[in-house]
Amino acid sequence: MDILARRLTIISLLMVVFAMTLAAAVGADTERRRHNTYIGSLTDCTAHTAQYCQAKL
């Protein structure tokens, strides 16, 4: 029973590390996309976001 508890603890800790790494990667990607969303983009321009769009001719 001790071996099973030890293995479960190790697996749980590895899952926590993986989850934190994944959350950091998603957060960094979201932050990067937030800065580059409307710059020079014509496909994302709507009535709500027209003030941020720039037309490149």
PyMOL commands that set and color helices and strands:
alter all, ss='L'
color gray80, all
select helices_A, chain A and resi 2-35+50-52
alter helices_A, ss='H'
color red, helices_A
deselect
rebuild
show_as cartoon
